[in-house]
Amino acid sequence: MDREILHITIPAFPIALARVVHSHLRGRPVAVAPLNSERALIQCASHEAVSDGVHPGTSIFQARKTCPSLIVIAPDPHLSAKGSQGLMELSSEYTPVVEPGAGRVFLDVTASRRLFGPARDVAARLEKSIASRLSLEAMAGTGINKLVSRVAADVMEEPGVYDVFHGAERYFLAPFPVSVLPGVGESRQALLFRDLNLQVVEQVASLSVPQLRLAVGPFAPLLHDRACGIDRSPVQPPRMSTEIVEEGLLDQEENDDAVLLCELLRLVEGCGVRLRRMGKGARKIALSVMYADGVAEQGKKILPEPVSLDLLLLHEVEELFFATCKRRQRVRGLRLTCDQVAEQAGQMDLFTAMTQQSLCKKQSDLQSTLDALREKHGNEIVRWGKGVAAHRERVTLSEKIAAWDAEANKYMTVTKQ
């Protein structure tokens, strides 16, 4: 039985999401790029910006010279994650076989055809759902495989459904440039044009595999299949991950270490309690620091043994934080990942000092007591001193600022009288 593959794509996905939140961006040339330097490269550009000559890969300085009315916004990973999650949830209503991507999803609706109809009907319903529930304009392509459905959706200029009939895959791909085929980048495209004068897919499909092997080598059989519209790759749903991730966005952008370490402690507590419930520890930690200008930095660290206790994990994460966060820029958010989750050693080390063993036993007992209290009375019933101290310091500073403002307003009132 022929497969029914559906591909949904949202052009300029980060900009489309930003326009849902900020209405003043609609209908105006917009680009996404880190705001740390005028030499930063454009990551994504809207249709209006592309029409004015702005393309991904150009610098912000050059883009603003080309399009003076260009609006450059910083990447928003949190908003992109929420948009991708919403797109995934809507797609999962029609089939469990969904492969997500950056602003695009593949759906294999072969098994659910009797329930929801052919792929073109599912595409029409899903497109309307995305427009009504997410306020996003989606392009849909359907076909017998992922290659054909992807190209069909990408060539759409207006929201709609492009249905490629079964058996017409080769004729559909024939007039497109060779670059639409997966695996044909700029270097390989230049090679095909220079050696064999191949510019469109039809010319590649008309050659034999031995002829193509002269130009691309072992890639020739796969390239020939793709030029003929043959793609055997399955739709792959996300695999189960052993990573434990905690992420937080600050209420306001900060560069105060005390406030940042307080937020870091909250992430550590979240990861730690999940690890302990699994009865495992983390051997690898990764910390991502997201700055206010859209730049993100990541640091990684391998631990000598699996760790799940809050204080031990916090000690390692603090060292990683000071090694990673070195920019003089306010921090917008933090993301902590615990990976290589493994069973914690049940047998104590024979050559470890008794004082160290007793200390680890005390920390473990203390952690178990804290977990029991929090589970019964809530997470705020007891907190580590570091988090409380940072919270008090921040509150005290805010109270001082409020007092200063009150004194200044009082003085200005007396002066006016």
Summary of the structure (lengths in Angstrom):
residues: 417
radius of gyration: 27.6
end to end distance: 88.3
largest distance: 94.9
contacts: 1277
relative contact order: 0.09
helix: 50%
strand: 20%
